[in-house]
Amino acid sequence: MTKDTTERTEDDRVREAYARRRQSIPAGRYARTDPFTLCAAHEREEEMAALFRAEGLTTLTGLRILDVGCGRGDALRQLLEYGADPELLTGIDLLDENIQKAGRLSPHLRVICGSASRLPFPDSSFDLVLQFTLFTSILNDEVKRAIAAEMVRVLAPGGRILWYDFSFNNPRNPDVRGIGKREIRALFPGLESKTKRVTLAPPLGRIVAPFSIVLYYLLSRVRPLCTHLLCLLRKPKKL
Protein backbone atom coordinates (compact mmCIF):
# COMPACT_ATOMS: atom_id res chain seq x y z
CA MET A 1 0.00 0.00 0.00
CA THR A 2 1.42 3.38 -1.00
CA LYS A 3 1.80 6.26 1.46
CA ASP A 4 -0.98 8.20 -0.26
CA THR A 5 -3.34 5.21 -0.12
CA THR A 6 -2.54 4.63 3.56
CA GLU A 7 -3.33 8.24 4.41
CA ARG A 8 -6.59 8.24 2.45
CA THR A 9 -7.65 4.94 4.03
CA GLU A 10 -7.05 6.35 7.51
CA ASP A 11 -8.94 9.55 6.61
CA ASP A 12 -11.93 7.44 5.55
CA ARG A 13 -11.76 5.42 8.79
CA VAL A 14 -11.75 8.62 10.86
CA ARG A 15 -14.78 9.97 8.97
CA GLU A 16 -16.67 6.74 9.61
CA ALA A 17 -15.67 6.71 13.30
CA TYR A 18 -16.94 10.24 13.85
CA ALA A 19 -20.17 9.44 12.02
CA ARG A 20 -20.77 6.52 14.40
CA ARG A 21 -19.85 8.63 17.41
CA ARG A 22 -22.33 11.34 16.50
CA GLN A 23 -25.08 8.74 16.77
CA SER A 24 -23.98 7.51 20.19
CA ILE A 25 -23.03 10.68 22.11
CA PRO A 26 -25.79 11.87 24.47
CA ALA A 27 -27.26 15.26 23.60
CA GLY A 28 -25.48 18.03 25.47
CA ARG A 29 -22.47 15.91 26.47
CA TYR A 30 -20.02 18.58 25.33
CA ALA A 31 -22.24 21.63 25.79
CA ARG A 32 -20.63 24.56 27.59
CA THR A 33 -23.40 24.33 30.19
CA ASP A 34 -22.32 20.81 31.13
CA PRO A 35 -20.49 21.12 34.50
CA PHE A 36 -17.62 18.79 33.58
CA THR A 37 -17.12 20.34 30.14
CA LEU A 38 -17.01 23.80 31.70
CA CYS A 39 -14.61 22.85 34.51
CA ALA A 40 -12.30 20.97 32.14
CA ALA A 41 -12.24 23.90 29.70
CA HIS A 42 -11.40 26.40 32.44
CA GLU A 43 -8.71 24.13 33.87
CA ARG A 44 -7.09 23.63 30.44
CA GLU A 45 -7.16 27.36 29.70
CA GLU A 46 -5.56 28.17 33.05
CA GLU A 47 -2.69 25.77 32.32
CA MET A 48 -2.39 26.97 28.72
CA ALA A 49 -2.07 30.57 29.90
CA ALA A 50 0.62 29.48 32.37
CA LEU A 51 2.59 27.84 29.56
CA PHE A 52 2.29 31.01 27.47
CA ARG A 53 3.53 33.14 30.38
CA ALA A 54 6.49 30.82 30.95
CA GLU A 55 7.43 31.34 27.29
CA GLY A 56 7.07 35.10 27.52
CA LEU A 57 3.97 35.04 25.32
CA THR A 58 1.95 37.78 26.97
CA THR A 59 0.07 38.34 23.71
CA LEU A 60 -0.48 36.40 20.47
CA THR A 61 -0.70 39.59 18.43
CA GLY A 62 1.16 39.28 15.13
CA LEU A 63 1.51 35.49 15.26
CA ARG A 64 0.41 33.39 12.30
CA ILE A 65 -1.62 30.58 13.88
CA LEU A 66 -2.91 27.26 12.50
CA ASP A 67 -5.32 24.90 14.27
CA VAL A 68 -4.99 21.38 12.84
CA GLY A 69 -8.25 19.54 13.40
CA CYS A 70 -10.02 22.79 14.25
CA GLY A 71 -13.52 21.31 14.57
CA ARG A 72 -16.03 24.15 14.94
CA GLY A 73 -13.26 26.69 15.53
CA ASP A 74 -13.63 26.83 19.32
CA ALA A 75 -9.89 27.06 20.02
CA LEU A 76 -9.35 29.69 17.34
CA ARG A 77 -12.09 31.89 18.78
CA GLN A 78 -10.58 31.51 22.25
CA LEU A 79 -7.20 32.72 21.00
CA LEU A 80 -8.79 36.01 19.97
CA GLU A 81 -9.02 36.74 23.71
CA TYR A 82 -5.22 36.39 23.85
CA GLY A 83 -4.68 39.09 21.24
CA ALA A 84 -4.52 36.90 18.15
CA ASP A 85 -5.30 38.74 14.91
CA PRO A 86 -8.36 37.29 13.11
CA GLU A 87 -6.71 37.67 9.71
CA LEU A 88 -3.74 35.58 10.90
CA LEU A 89 -5.84 32.65 12.18
CA THR A 90 -6.37 29.52 10.05
CA GLY A 91 -8.14 26.27 10.78
CA ILE A 92 -8.22 22.99 8.88
CA ASP A 93 -10.42 19.97 9.57
CA LEU A 94 -11.09 16.68 7.79
CA LEU A 95 -14.86 16.79 8.33
CA ASP A 96 -16.82 19.08 6.04
CA GLU A 97 -19.67 19.42 8.56
CA ASN A 98 -17.19 20.83 11.11
CA ILE A 99 -15.91 23.38 8.63
CA GLN A 100 -19.44 24.44 7.73
CA LYS A 101 -20.24 24.99 11.44
CA ALA A 102 -16.96 26.85 11.98
CA GLY A 103 -17.73 29.06 9.01
CA ARG A 104 -21.16 29.94 10.38
CA LEU A 105 -19.85 30.62 13.88
CA SER A 106 -16.73 32.47 12.75
CA PRO A 107 -17.31 33.96 9.29
CA HIS A 108 -14.35 36.29 9.86
CA LEU A 109 -11.87 33.41 10.26
CA ARG A 110 -10.22 31.31 7.56
CA VAL A 111 -11.25 27.66 7.88
CA ILE A 112 -10.76 25.00 5.19
CA CYS A 113 -11.57 21.34 4.74
CA GLY A 114 -8.55 19.10 4.24
CA SER A 115 -6.33 16.34 5.58
CA ALA A 116 -3.78 16.99 8.32
CA SER A 117 -1.37 14.61 6.59
CA ARG A 118 -1.28 16.88 3.52
CA LEU A 119 -1.39 20.45 4.77
CA PRO A 120 -1.91 22.88 1.85
CA PHE A 121 0.49 25.51 3.16
CA PRO A 122 4.08 26.47 2.28
CA ASP A 123 7.01 25.71 4.58
CA SER A 124 7.37 27.97 7.65
CA SER A 125 3.90 29.50 7.19
CA PHE A 126 2.96 29.67 10.88
CA ASP A 127 4.40 30.75 14.22
CA LEU A 128 2.02 28.67 16.35
CA VAL A 129 0.37 25.37 15.39
CA LEU A 130 -2.32 23.79 17.58
CA GLN A 131 -3.71 20.29 17.82
CA PHE A 132 -6.43 19.48 20.35
CA THR A 133 -7.46 15.77 20.51
CA LEU A 134 -6.59 15.07 16.88
CA PHE A 135 -3.74 12.60 17.19
CA THR A 136 -5.56 10.14 19.44
CA SER A 137 -8.16 9.70 16.69
CA ILE A 138 -5.41 8.49 14.32
CA LEU A 139 -4.67 4.78 14.76
CA ASN A 140 -2.17 4.32 11.92
CA ASP A 141 1.38 5.08 13.11
CA GLU A 142 2.58 6.04 9.63
CA VAL A 143 -0.18 8.63 9.31
CA LYS A 144 0.58 10.01 12.78
CA ARG A 145 4.20 10.53 11.74
CA ALA A 146 3.08 12.17 8.48
CA ILE A 147 0.83 14.62 10.33
CA ALA A 148 3.56 15.47 12.83
CA ALA A 149 6.04 16.03 9.99
CA GLU A 150 3.57 18.33 8.23
CA MET A 151 3.03 20.36 11.40
CA VAL A 152 6.78 20.81 11.80
CA ARG A 153 7.18 21.63 8.09
CA VAL A 154 4.69 24.52 8.16
CA LEU A 155 6.06 25.81 11.48
CA ALA A 156 8.55 28.66 11.25
CA PRO A 157 11.95 28.29 12.96
CA GLY A 158 11.52 29.24 16.60
CA GLY A 159 7.77 28.62 16.35
CA ARG A 160 5.73 26.53 18.76
CA ILE A 161 3.28 23.64 18.70
CA LEU A 162 0.52 23.57 21.32
CA TRP A 163 -0.63 19.99 21.99
CA TYR A 164 -3.61 18.86 24.06
CA ASP A 165 -4.63 15.21 23.97
CA PHE A 166 -5.28 12.29 26.26
CA SER A 167 -2.55 9.88 27.22
CA PHE A 168 -4.62 6.81 28.13
CA ASN A 169 -6.73 4.46 26.05
CA ASN A 170 -10.49 4.68 26.40
CA PRO A 171 -11.82 1.13 26.86
CA ARG A 172 -15.26 2.32 25.72
CA ASN A 173 -13.99 3.83 22.48
CA PRO A 174 -11.83 1.57 20.27
CA ASP A 175 -11.55 4.33 17.67
CA VAL A 176 -9.05 6.29 19.77
CA ARG A 177 -5.66 5.51 21.28
CA GLY A 178 -3.86 7.43 24.03
CA ILE A 179 -0.47 9.04 23.39
CA GLY A 180 2.10 9.46 26.16
CA LYS A 181 5.15 11.66 26.57
CA ARG A 182 7.52 9.17 24.96
CA GLU A 183 5.45 8.95 21.79
CA ILE A 184 5.12 12.73 21.60
CA ARG A 185 8.90 13.06 21.76
CA ALA A 186 9.24 10.42 19.04
CA LEU A 187 6.73 12.24 16.81
CA PHE A 188 8.56 15.56 17.21
CA PRO A 189 12.27 14.73 17.50
CA GLY A 190 14.52 17.70 18.09
CA LEU A 191 11.78 19.95 19.47
CA GLU A 192 12.09 21.26 23.01
CA SER A 193 8.98 20.64 25.10
CA LYS A 194 7.22 21.68 28.28
CA THR A 195 4.50 19.29 29.43
CA LYS A 196 1.75 19.36 32.04
CA ARG A 197 -0.74 16.67 32.98
CA VAL A 198 -4.24 18.17 33.02
CA THR A 199 -7.98 17.35 32.94
CA LEU A 200 -9.46 15.28 35.72
CA ALA A 201 -10.32 11.80 34.39
CA PRO A 202 -13.72 12.22 32.67
CA PRO A 203 -15.51 9.36 34.50
CA LEU A 204 -14.51 10.98 37.81
CA GLY A 205 -14.94 14.55 36.61
CA ARG A 206 -18.49 13.97 35.42
CA ILE A 207 -19.39 12.76 38.92
CA VAL A 208 -17.56 15.49 40.84
CA ALA A 209 -18.17 18.64 38.75
CA PRO A 210 -21.99 18.80 39.17
CA PHE A 211 -21.56 18.24 42.90
CA SER A 212 -18.72 20.67 43.65
CA ILE A 213 -16.56 22.87 41.42
CA VAL A 214 -14.15 23.36 44.30
CA LEU A 215 -13.71 19.60 44.71
CA TYR A 216 -13.16 19.27 40.96
CA TYR A 217 -10.31 21.77 41.03
CA LEU A 218 -8.77 20.23 44.13
CA LEU A 219 -8.77 16.77 42.57
CA SER A 220 -7.46 18.09 39.26
CA ARG A 221 -4.31 19.19 41.11
CA VAL A 222 -3.66 15.52 41.91
CA ARG A 223 -1.85 14.93 38.65
CA PRO A 224 -2.09 11.09 38.63
CA LEU A 225 -5.88 11.56 38.43
CA CYS A 226 -5.55 13.57 35.19
CA THR A 227 -5.77 11.90 31.79
CA HIS A 228 -4.54 14.50 29.26
CA LEU A 229 -1.21 16.08 28.37
CA LEU A 230 -0.82 19.75 27.54
CA CYS A 231 2.48 20.42 25.78
CA LEU A 232 4.23 23.40 24.27
CA LEU A 233 6.94 22.33 21.85
CA ARG A 234 9.43 24.71 20.26
CA LYS A 235 11.10 24.29 16.87
CA PRO A 236 14.78 25.26 16.98
CA LYS A 237 15.85 28.46 15.27
CA LYS A 238 18.13 28.22 12.29
CA LEU A 239 21.77 28.71 13.11
Buried (B, 14 or more C-beta within 10 A) or exposed (E): EEEEEBBBEBBEBBBEBBEEEEEEEEEEEEEEEBBBBBBBBBBBEEBBEBBBEEEEBEEBEEBBBBBBBBBBBBBBBBBBEBEBBEEBBBBBBBBEBBBBBBBEBBEEBBBBBBBBBEBEBEEBBBBBBBBBBBBBBBBBEBBBBBBBBBBBEBBBEEBBBBBBBBBBEBEEEEBBBBBEEEBBBBBBEEBEBBBBBBBBBBEBBBBBBEEEBEEBBEBBEEEEBBBBBBBBBBBEEEE
